[in-house]
Structures are given as C-alpha cells and as structure tokens.
Amino acid sequence: MKHVSYLVVILITTLNVLTVSAQQKAPDTSLSLNYNDSVNNKDSQIVTQYVQLSDYYLDVNPDSSVYWAEKILAYAQIKNNWLYQQYGLQALQRAGSSILKKHTSENKATLNRFSKLEQKITTLTIATIIFLLCCAFFFILYLRKIKSTRILEVDKTELAERLKNFQSDANEFQQKNLRLQNENQELQTNYINLVKLNEIKDKLIPMIAHDIRSPLATLQNTLALTRDNIINPEEFQQLGAALESDVFNLRGMLDNMLLWAREQMFEIKVNKVKLDLSETFKEIILMYRNSLVVKNITLHNYMPPSLMVTTDKEIVSAIFRNLFSNAVKFTERGKSIYINQIFFDGKAYISIKDEGKGIPDDVLQKLKNKQHVTTRDTANEKETGLGLLFSKEMVNKLNENFDITSYPEYGTSVTFSISMN
C-alpha cells in the first residue's frame, strides 16, 4: 500500500513538471485584438463580446470560457473569416491554460493529502508490532474477501430486480404506445371521413339548391296558372310536355346525385351482365325527345340495331344519360348531335358529339383535373360540371377509358369504352 502511494505521487509529480515545462516553452503567439480593421462592424462587435465573455470566465469557470471560445470558432466558420478564427484559437488556448492551471492546483492538493496519509501510515507502522500487523493484514484481507462476496451477491440481486422492473416498464410503455397508435389511426380515419362527408355536403347542397328549385318553380307556376284557369287545356298540354321533360331531367339529376353520393361514401359494387347497349341508349334518348323537338335538334344515331356488351347496366345508363343530357343542353337550336361507335381490341368506343359552343381550355383542364366548374347552357342556366365528373368516375369504376375533346364554337366530343366480352 505504501509503494502504491509512492507510485501515485511520482506519476502526478511527473505530469505537473511536464505540464509546467510545456507552458514555459510554448511561444506567445497571441494576436492583437484590433477589431477596427474588420469589414463588418456588427460581426466585429459580436466577436469582441464573445472574446470578452471567454476572458471573463477564465478564472470563474474555465468550462464556460471554452464554450465562448468555441462560439467564436463557430462564428468564424460561418463568416469564413480567418482573423476571427485566430481570435477563437487564442481564446481557446487561454481557456485551456486556465483549465490546466486549475487541474495543477487540484493535483498539488491531492499530493498534500497523500503526503499526510503517508505520514500517518508510517507512524502507525512503526508503532505496531510486526507480528500483529501481519495477522491484522491477513485478517483484513479475509474480511474484505467476505465483504466483496456479499456485496457482489447483493449487487447481482439488485441488478436482477432492476432489470425485471425495467422490462416490466418497457412492456407497459410498448402497450401504451400501441394504444396511442391505434387511437391516432382511428382519429385520422374519422377525420378523413368527416372531411370527405363535408366535401360531399358542400358539393351536393349548391347543386340541389340550383337544379331542383328551377324545375319545381316551373311546376309550381304551371299548377298555379291551371288552378286560376289562366291557361287553357291546349296551353296546359304544351306546358305539360315541357314539364314532363323537366321532371325527367330532375329525376335523372337526382339519380346522378344519389349514385355519386353513394360512390363517395361507400364502395359501389360493379355487377357486369350481358346487355343490348343500343336498346339501353334508345330508352334514354326517348326520354329527351321533347327537348330535341323544342330546340329543333337533329339526332344522328349511328348505333347498330343490336350491340351486345358486358357491363353494369345501371352505371352505363347513368354515364350515357349524363353525356347525352349535356349534349342536348349545350347544343344550339337547329344544330345536330352525333352518336358514333368504333370497335377496337374487344371494346366498343362510344362517342357523343354535339355542335354546341364548346368548352374553353381552362375549364376543360379543370374538368380533367376533377375540379368543379360553373358554366351556362344555351338557356343561360348554370351548370356545375358534375355530370362530366361523375361520368368520368363511373367509367374509371368500370376500368374503361374516358376522353373529352372540345373546340370552342365547334362543339364537344366525349368518348368512353365498354368491353364487349
């Protein structure tokens, strides 16, 4: 034990001598702090403050002095300024010297304590009988061995207990984390559903307010005129034909809205069956005969008498009804509507072309991007473009192709495909 004390004292003394010699031999490379030569006075002031703070903490707290010296170096690197870097290095050197001085003082105190301890041990050794000292020494070793064994066993038990508690805490934390993740996922799902429902509400309410009020107002006025005997039976018959067309259009619009809302909120299941597409289209065209007559529109229907396809009848009827209704609305009086088809690669490509005023490029681009727009038909009625958007979504639902081509003042052509197999 005495030899260990001597070895510690010799090592600490050697380190102190080497440290003091290095400090004495180190050249003084400090730079003069001439901040007036800096290009940027604001940067110079900042560096000056950092240097002053580093110098202030030299004797108070050397670690803080090192911190401000590193701040100078970091600022010099940001500003890419060599002079600031030199100031930082100088401050860092001074802080290092201060820390070294502090440790040197602590080492001296340690040497003093070891020296006093050495004196006590020496006095005790001289005063103690050699035999008793040897016996006490072996006895102490024996006691230490027993104590170390007991401490080790206690440490192992305590460590095992801590490990068990840690594993329990980790499992509990993992369970809480899973619960939070599930709750967060549920909240996100609810939020998405709420946003979706809110969007549906925002889209449906304006359309219902516009598309339903106009036909109902016409029907109400006609009934009021009939009740008051203002119109005669012949006029009522003419108005009745127009009202029949309006009610049919209203019914088709409601069907579109309900089917579209159902598609937005729930997943529509596609039920493909074999059907005669020509007969299906004829039934829809007959419903618009009054509008065709009133506007003197010529319909050129080039569909073959029997065209068998495999598709969902409800969806394809809604698609054609929307497209044909738009063609009738936007075709000028005395113009024509063309229904054509071509066959390619097992599919029938159906085209509905009108001779209306066409769709402007910006509006057409919005429709292709699934954005709602407001346009006016030949009767100067507002149209939201829902029919085209809905038709495109339904065609995509059938995994078919959909395309819109329009030329202002020349009309619009909409083409979609239907599988024949």
BELHU-V471803 format. One line per field, one symbol per residue. burial: + if it has 16 or more other ideal C-beta (glycine too) atoms within 10 Angstrom, else -. A space follows every 50 residues. Layout:
burial=???
This chain:
burial=-----------+---+----------------+----+----++-++--+ +-+++-++---+--++-++++++-++--+-+-++++++++++-++--+-+ +--+---------------------------------------------- -------------------------------------------------+ --++--+---+--++--+---+---+---------+--+---+-++-+++ -++--++-++--+----+------+-++-++--++-++-+++--+-+-+- --+---+-+-++--+++++++++++++++++---+-+++-+-----++++ +++++++++---++-++-----+-+-------+++++++++++++-++-+ -+-+-+----++++++++-+-
